[in-house]
């Protein structure tokens, strides 16, 4: 038995047909719908006509690589992205997170670990509860955060968040004006412990600040609390 969400649709983007087929068969056995794309251009065409719940993207592809595809998509869609990289170098992992990926998995990997990471990402994606209750809202200057829907707005424009950014906003909004340590954020995000993961959280905080702060370099709302971690301080 798995934590797979019924009918969750995954797009696997990899130029290796063997890997695409293996992942499609494996994930299908665990109740996911899976579509394959052979390169970034193919993926973009599929995304023009279909909606996916998660993208699994190989970094090393001919033509446009996975970093570039992720960077382009993260500006236009909120679909979470998991990168597959042949290198375990931390700089490549940070590069992927800076591009907008929600997680990464170095090759070679165990299919079971990929499944666990996919399940963890999809659990972090905010879902509407379908109720018509008035939304609970936090205000941060011109930005407002709808706590019920997990949405960030500026005026009439919704600001797109990655799954990890959405998870961070849910964590911070549940504990406003309270410092949360990096290690606690790693734990709340469902990540493995470790210094690399704490550095990854720092990257996500930097990206989130760009979306809620007038001046991300001198943050007013998503503050660094020396020796204690990070704190959301809404108006």
VENSULZI-V101813 format. One record per helix or strand of 2 or more residues. SS is the DSSP state (A for helix, B for strand). FROM is the first residue (numbers start at 1). TO is the last residue. If there is no record, write none. Layout:
# VENSULZI-V101813
SS_FROM_TO / SS_FROM_TO
This chain:
# VENSULZI-V101813
B_9_13 / A_17_29 / B_33_37 / A_40_49 / B_54_58 / A_66_74 / B_80_85 / A_90_99 / B_103_106 / A_111_124 / B_137_140 / B_143_146 / B_151_154 / B_157_159 / A_163_174 / A_182_188 / A_195_212 / A_216_218 / B_222_225 / B_229_232
